[in-house]
């Protein structure tokens, strides 16, 4: 069969542990490139070549995230649905293998590729999609020469590609993606979330899922400011062209000491031109997780550096829409019980324009103050979340 008559299939093995924005961006880039008749996204088990083999997410959670992410992609780019095959049925095969007492080890990529070839036909050209780090280890892959017999390689350049490695594999295509490193490397994300005692991944399943659903939100920026963007949102079926304020997500950190008191921050809020008593709050920086932002704000505003903790010492209470009528972001709430954490106190390092006053208050007094002073509504949400999860200790 002449090469021009053969179908060109890109095969992207995806552990989704965890799924990142860049994984979806890679598939979108491949599908839009025009280089392939089909992009096959095949869920895989933990890579045998990965140094940190311990999975972060269970297979069921990965399945939920992958399904949600690509449903969102196809909703916003319907022309891609015919070009991309998501092998969701592969999750059932993985589960059966994991439950099989005879099965040991891993289902290697060459076995996955064999299934793909059987599905689409042996006469086609199959391109194996790898990352820059995987390219460096490719010769260690099981039966890597067999993989190359079916086609060539495509490399995703995440900013650290060694060009000399590309030359070792003739016909290799290079695809550059522009997402920041922090949202690209699942390895780095796994390391950042490796806090067993904090049970971060259990608490963050919901956040990962919701963030994936919003990956490809499209809007036009009308006006930018240092704090938010005024954006034109997609037109509604009714013809309405809504506008909104696009901002990074926010975090609130509720800190309790060994005496049961809560840490408050007194600072001026410019919208109402007056001072308010609040919990530690801040904005999630670009490329930063809400959890990392909580740790950072706690250090900057309160001078508290949490190092480790027992179960319940550092908890994600949940998140709420900041103001869904006109804003695109969420407030993430964290609860820190210092009596269950190892921490140290350092000097505060607030922003240059911030004037902060810290005060430990009894919970009952703080609730009464909030009620009498018409305090920030998001602080009231924090108390509601504390009540719901049994973290209140009013006295």
Secondary structure, 3 states (H helix, E strand, C coil): CCHHHCCEEEEEEECCCCCCHHHHHHHHHHHHCCCCCEEEEEECCCCCCCCCCCCCCCHHHHHHHHHHHHHHHHHHCHHHCCCEEECCCHHHHHHHHHHCCCCCCCCCHHHHHHHHHHHHCCCCEEEEEEEHHHHHCHHHCCCHHHHHHCCCEEEEECCCCCHHHHCCCCCCEEEECCCCHHHHCHHHHHHHCCCHHHCHHHHHHHHHHHHHHCCCCCEEEEEECCCCEEEEECCCCCCCCCEEEECCCEEEEEEECCCCCEEEEEEEECCCCEEEEECEEEECCCCCCHHHHHHHHHHHHHCEEEEEECCCCEEEEEEEECCCCCECCEEEEEEEEHHHEEEEECCCCCCCCCCCEEEEECHHHHHHHHHHCCCCHHHHHHHHHHHHCCCCCCC
